Amino acid sequence: MEKRSPEFLICVRLLRRLDEIIAEGNGDSPEADAVRSQMEEPWSAMADEEQHLLDLLSADVCTLWKAPRPRQAPNAEACAGFDAALRAEDWREVLASLHRAPGLADPPRAALMRAQAWRALGHPDVADEFIALARRLLDSAPPGNTAVRRRRTKPVDLPMFRSAEA
């Protein structure tokens, strides 16, 4: 778990609140604007690295309430970079790769990878939301979607689940 500045933690809390407001359909409301305004000061006090991480979190949180994008096959370079990031457990790069090339994994598996990354980065509450998203995606998969249904019958092989079973 990485140590984060108080400003980063404030922004995470505010971002989560903003996500709730947007999910309720009130993204353009005065309440949403007030939350955005509250984020300005702590945002400017954060290091560039934390700002980048918060940008990744913001983009990931949007996947919790937006419909998954159509999957496009990633190029070989994107696949190699993603595989290297996974092997190295470079969780920021895993998250960035999933945004740059959303076709790297089907939506349920991408949600599980995001969960693993956010847990490793010290945000178990965010990870839990991505696990819940993966479950919703799997449960709502149409009966004819054999790729997703096939994955449903196999155990998930992610380190975060192996340690939970021990």
N, C-alpha and C positions, 0 to 999 in steps of 0.2 A: 504494500500500500504506500502510495506516495504522499508526502506531506504537502498540503496546499495552504495558500495564504488565506487569512480571514476574508479578504475581498472576494477570492474565488468562491469560497463557500457561500457567501452572501449572494453572489450572482447565480450560483446553482439553485439556491432556494428560490430566488426571484424568477429564474427561468422556469422552474417547475410550476410556480404559481401562474406565470404567463401561459404555459402550456395548458393548464387547466382552463383558463379563461378562453383561450382559442378553441379548445376542444368543445366548449359549451357554445361556440358560435359567436363569441363576443370579442374577436381579435381586434376590431376597430373601435372598441368602447373606450370611454374615458378611464375606466379601471385598468384596461390593458395599457393605455398610454401612461398611466401613473406608474405601473410596474416597470415599464421600459425606462421611464425617467429615473426611477430609483436605482436602476442598474448602471447608469452613466458614471457616477463617481467611483464605485468600486471597480468598474471595468477599466477606467483610465489608470487606476492604481495597480492593476495586475501586470505581471511580466508578460512579454510577448508569448511565451510558451503556454502560460495559463489562458491567455486570450484565444490562442489557437485551439486548445483543448475544449474551451467553452463553446467555440464555434462548432467543433465536432459534436459536442453534446447537443447543441441546439438543433443541428441537422438531424441527428439521430432521434431526438425527441419528436421531431415532426413525423418520423416514420410510424410513431405510435398511433397517430390519428389520420394519416393520409393513406389512401389506397396504394398498394404496392405498384411501382412502375413496371411496365412490360419488360420482360427479361430479354436482354440482348447478349449474344455471345461475346465475351471479352477477348481481347487480342492476347497473343502468347506472352507478350511483355508484361501485361497486367497480371496474368495468371502467375508468372514466375515471381514477380514482385510480391504478390499476395502470399504465395507459398513460402517465400523467404521470410516475410514478416511473421507468418504463423509459426514457422520453425524457430525463429529468434525470439518469439513472444514479444515482439515489438507492437504493443497493443495500439498505440497511436497510429502506426502505419497500417495496421489491420483495419481500423476504423476509416482512415483516409482512403484506403484501397476500395472498401465497400462503397464509398461515395463516388469515387472516380469511375468505377466499373461495377455498377449494380448487378450485372449479370454473373458476377463471380459465384454467387450462390442463390438458390431459390429463396423466396422471402422468409419461410420459416427457419431455414438454416442460417440465413443472414441475421435474423433476429437472435438466434442462439449464439452466433459469433459475437454480435454486439454485446450480448449479456456477458459472455466470457471476458471480453475486453474491458467493459466498464467495471466488472467485479475486480479484475486484476488491477485496474487503475484506482481502486478504492471507493467505488460507488455502488455498493450492493443493492441499494434501493432502486437505482436506475437499472441495474442488471435484472432485478426481479420483474420490472415492467417489461423488459424485452423477452423474458421467459414467458410471461403471460401473453405477450403478443404472439410468440411462436405457437403457443397452444391454441390461441384463437384462430390463427391462420390454418393450422392443421385441422382443427375441428370444422372449419368452414370450407375446406377443400371439397370441390365437387367430386362425386363418386367416380367420374370418369378420369380424374386426374391421377393416373397411375404413378407418376413420378413422386408426387407428394405422398400418396397413400403408401407406396412402397417404403418410403422413408419413415413413415409412422410406425411400421412394424419392426424396425431395427432399433436397437438401443442407441441412445445418443452417446457418442464417444468424445466428450469434451472434458478436459482436466477438472473443471469445476464440478462436474457431476461425479467423476471418479472419486474425488475427495469426499463428497457428500455421502457416498455409498459405504465408505470405509468405516 
